[in-house]
Amino acid sequence: MKISMADRMNSFQESIFSELAYYKKLKLTSGEEVVDLSVGSPDTPPPAIVTETISELSLNPNLYGYSLKGTDEFHQAVSSYYARSFGVKLNSAEEILLLMGSQDGLVHLPMVLCNPGDYVLVPDPGYTAYETGVHMAGACLYPMPLKSENQFLPDFSDIPEEISKKAKLMILNFPGNPVPVMGSKAFFEEAIEFARKNNIIILHDFAYSELYYEEKPISFLSVEGAMDVGIEMNSLSKSFNMAGCRIAYAAGNPTIISMLSKFKSNIDYGVFFPIQAAAAKALTKESDFLKDLRAIYKGRRDVLVEGLQEIGWQVSLPKASMFIWAEIPQGFTSKDFAIELIKKANVVVTPGNAFGSWGEGFVRIALVQSEEKLKKAIYNIEKSGILKSVVKK
């Protein structure tokens, strides 16, 4: 019997993470220690209220049925959190939708909104799930380059008019992954005006909303006109270290929320009740958890950036998220440099071109190890001699 994949699968190549994992495994098999700074998976525990709630409620045999959708408690918690944190009023019944992790919504929304041949405007470099969603919808991806000379913000004036007129959806992500920059109120106002003019829906990926340092990020929904043109997706994966729980939400324009809800009612049966209850408590319980979490990441950021600068790698200091977006030494491609780091320094990072062609010349470094491990990575990189000539910023 001949077994073949659907044509749409031609758009999906083996993830660079698989290749990095191969080289990492070779090192580990030979007994060497590796500092893995590639995948952005939180390495610290969630708030105690989360583990306690899941532990307690998981013993209740009546909570093992399908949840089907978000509970009233969860929706109200999101509404309360947005009012308290961003000054945004949300109707908990019509303007909020439970997601099984933000990637659930990011991949599925293009399938809800786009027909084959429609365009989706996507940041480049950008989170890999954006491209996946576009291809699954049979839509056309149009990259919006994030260039250093534009402070890594997309320039809407560079988008050809014929593309703008065919675009149905634009994805934005601030604070960003892999590029950890912030979006200003003025930028979001410009995006909203562009969307209105061209009848384009905006999806703002706000997954790193609570991982910031000197300046708090702006919610897209807090900007006048945002609710008319789009939605925001947020997650508890990074903010509350609940990545494995797979719980997030979409919020904003009720028509878009209703469309996505209709789609999801046909493909999943909701999130485990105890996880929803734990997430609701995390969003509403007053504690120092988020402040303490930011302090951990800030300490790591400062150790890594200052350490790399001291050994001659002039990386920039991010204002938010859990990543460093680092320009690489001259003479390397992003992939070659990442592989050399594994081979010579036992340090794993992600090549920038894994996130789009405009990521070439950079690597993404995740702050997912202790300060001690980060110092070890710095020492290994210096000792390896790989930093011979660097691009000055």
Backbone hydrogen bonds, N-H to C=O, Kabsch-Sander energy under -0.5 kcal/mol:
donor,donor_aa,acceptor,acceptor_aa,energy
3,I,1,M,-0.5
4,S,2,K,-0.5
9,M,6,A,-1.7
10,N,7,D,-2.2
11,S,8,R,-1.6
12,F,9,M,-1.5
13,Q,11,S,-0.7
18,S,15,S,-1.2
19,E,15,S,-1.1
20,L,16,I,-2.5
21,A,17,F,-2.3
22,Y,18,S,-1.6
23,Y,19,E,-1.8
24,K,20,L,-2.4
25,K,21,A,-2.5
26,L,22,Y,-1.8
27,K,23,Y,-1.6
28,L,24,K,-2.5
29,T,25,K,-2.8
30,S,26,L,-1.3
31,G,28,L,-1.7
32,E,27,K,-2.3
35,V,346,N,-2.8
36,D,34,V,-0.8
37,L,35,V,-0.7
37,L,348,V,-2.6
41,S,39,V,-1.9
50,V,47,P,-1.2
51,T,47,P,-1.4
52,E,48,A,-2.8
53,T,49,I,-1.7
54,I,50,V,-2.5
55,S,51,T,-2.3
56,E,52,E,-2.4
57,L,53,T,-2.8
58,S,54,I,-2.1
59,L,56,E,-1.1
60,N,57,L,-1.7
63,L,60,N,-1.8
64,Y,61,P,-0.8
67,S,269,Y,-1.0
68,L,269,Y,-2.7
69,K,67,S,-2.6
75,H,71,T,-2.4
76,Q,72,D,-2.7
77,A,73,E,-1.8
78,V,74,F,-2.2
79,S,75,H,-2.2
80,S,76,Q,-2.5
81,Y,77,A,-2.6
82,Y,78,V,-2.5
83,A,79,S,-1.9
84,R,80,S,-2.4
85,S,81,Y,-2.9
86,F,82,Y,-2.0
87,G,82,Y,-0.6
87,G,83,A,-0.7
88,V,82,Y,-1.8
89,K,87,G,-0.5
90,L,88,V,-0.5
92,S,90,L,-0.8
95,E,91,N,-2.7
97,L,250,A,-2.5
99,L,248,A,-2.6
101,G,99,L,-1.4
104,D,101,G,-1.0
105,G,101,G,-0.8
106,L,102,S,-2.7
107,V,103,Q,-2.3
108,H,104,D,-1.6
109,L,105,G,-2.4
111,M,108,H,-0.6
112,V,108,H,-1.3
112,V,109,L,-0.7
113,L,109,L,-2.0
114,C,110,P,-2.5
117,G,138,G,-1.1
118,D,115,N,-2.4
119,Y,166,K,-2.2
120,V,140,C,-2.5
121,L,169,L,-2.7
122,V,120,V,-0.6
122,V,142,Y,-2.3
124,D,144,M,-2.4
126,G,355,F,-2.6
127,Y,177,N,-0.5
130,Y,127,Y,-1.6
131,E,127,Y,-0.6
132,T,128,T,-1.5
133,G,129,A,-2.3
134,V,130,Y,-1.9
135,H,131,E,-2.4
136,M,132,T,-2.4
137,A,133,G,-1.5
138,G,134,V,-0.5
138,G,135,H,-1.0
139,A,134,V,-1.9
140,C,118,D,-3.5
142,Y,120,V,-2.8
144,M,122,V,-3.1
146,L,124,D,-2.6
147,K,145,P,-0.8
150,N,147,K,-1.4
151,Q,148,S,-1.8
152,F,147,K,-3.0
153,L,150,N,-1.2
156,F,154,P,-0.8
158,D,155,D,-1.6
159,I,156,F,-1.4
163,I,160,P,-0.7
164,S,160,P,-2.3
165,K,161,E,-2.3
166,K,162,E,-0.6
166,K,163,I,-0.7
167,A,163,I,-0.9
167,A,164,S,-0.6
168,K,119,Y,-2.7
169,L,119,Y,-1.2
170,M,201,I,-2.8
171,I,121,L,-2.9
172,L,203,L,-2.7
174,F,205,D,-0.6
176,G,181,V,-1.1
181,V,179,V,-2.1
188,F,184,S,-2.3
189,E,185,K,-2.4
190,E,186,A,-2.0
191,A,187,F,-2.3
192,I,188,F,-2.6
193,E,189,E,-2.2
194,F,190,E,-2.3
195,A,191,A,-2.5
196,R,192,I,-2.5
197,K,193,E,-2.4
198,N,194,F,-1.7
199,N,195,A,-0.9
199,N,196,R,-0.7
200,I,195,A,-2.2
201,I,168,K,-2.3
202,I,229,V,-2.1
203,L,170,M,-2.8
204,H,202,I,-0.5
204,H,231,I,-2.5
205,D,172,L,-3.1
205,D,203,L,-0.6
206,F,204,H,-0.8
206,F,233,M,-3.2
209,S,206,F,-1.6
211,L,208,Y,-1.0
212,Y,210,E,-1.1
213,Y,319,K,-2.0
218,I,183,G,-0.5
222,S,219,S,-1.5
223,V,220,F,-1.7
226,A,223,V,-2.2
228,D,225,G,-0.7
229,V,225,G,-0.9
229,V,226,A,-0.9
230,G,226,A,-1.8
231,I,202,I,-2.2
232,E,251,A,-3.1
233,M,204,H,-2.8
234,N,249,Y,-2.5
236,L,247,I,-1.8
240,F,236,L,-1.2
242,M,236,L,-1.7
243,A,237,S,-0.9
245,C,242,M,-1.3
246,R,242,M,-0.7
246,R,243,A,-1.0
248,A,99,L,-2.2
249,Y,234,N,-2.5
250,A,97,L,-2.5
251,A,232,E,-2.6
252,G,95,E,-2.0
253,N,230,G,-2.1
257,I,253,N,-2.3
258,S,254,P,-2.3
259,M,255,T,-2.0
260,L,256,I,-2.4
261,S,257,I,-2.3
262,K,258,S,-2.2
263,F,259,M,-1.8
264,K,260,L,-2.5
265,S,261,S,-1.9
266,N,263,F,-1.7
267,I,264,K,-1.3
268,D,264,K,-1.9
273,F,63,L,-0.6
275,I,272,F,-0.8
276,Q,272,F,-1.9
277,A,273,F,-2.5
278,A,274,P,-2.2
279,A,275,I,-2.5
280,A,276,Q,-2.4
281,K,277,A,-1.8
282,A,278,A,-2.2
283,L,279,A,-2.1
284,T,280,A,-1.2
285,K,281,K,-3.0
292,D,288,D,-2.9
293,L,289,F,-2.7
294,R,290,L,-2.5
295,A,291,K,-1.7
296,I,292,D,-1.8
297,Y,293,L,-2.2
298,K,294,R,-2.6
299,G,295,A,-2.2
300,R,296,I,-2.1
301,R,297,Y,-3.1
302,D,298,K,-2.7
303,V,299,G,-2.2
304,L,300,R,-2.7
305,V,301,R,-2.8
306,E,302,D,-2.2
307,G,303,V,-2.0
308,L,304,L,-2.7
309,Q,305,V,-2.4
310,E,306,E,-1.9
311,I,307,G,-1.1
312,G,309,Q,-1.3
313,W,308,L,-2.9
314,Q,312,G,-0.8
315,V,313,W,-2.0
316,S,325,W,-0.5
319,K,180,P,-0.8
320,A,180,P,-0.7
321,S,211,L,-3.6
324,I,365,I,-2.5
326,A,324,I,-0.8
326,A,363,V,-2.6
328,I,361,G,-2.3
330,Q,389,S,-1.1
332,F,329,P,-0.9
337,F,333,T,-2.5
338,A,334,S,-2.2
339,I,335,K,-2.4
340,E,336,D,-2.4
341,L,337,F,-2.2
342,I,338,A,-1.6
343,K,339,I,-2.6
344,K,340,E,-3.1
345,A,340,E,-0.5
345,A,341,L,-1.8
346,N,341,L,-0.5
346,N,342,I,-1.1
347,V,341,L,-1.6
348,V,35,V,-2.5
349,V,347,V,-0.6
350,T,364,R,-2.3
352,G,362,F,-3.0
354,A,351,P,-1.7
355,F,352,G,-1.9
356,G,353,N,-1.1
359,G,356,G,-2.0
360,E,357,S,-1.5
362,F,359,G,-1.5
363,V,326,A,-2.1
364,R,350,T,-3.1
365,I,324,I,-2.7
365,I,363,V,-0.5
366,A,37,L,-2.9
366,A,364,R,-0.5
367,L,322,M,-2.8
368,V,366,A,-1.5
374,L,370,S,-2.3
375,K,371,E,-2.3
376,K,372,E,-1.7
377,A,373,K,-2.2
378,I,374,L,-2.3
379,Y,375,K,-2.4
380,N,376,K,-2.6
381,I,377,A,-2.5
382,E,378,I,-2.5
383,K,379,Y,-2.7
384,S,380,N,-1.9
385,G,381,I,-0.9
385,G,382,E,-0.8
386,I,381,I,-0.7
388,K,386,I,-1.3
392,K,390,V,-0.6
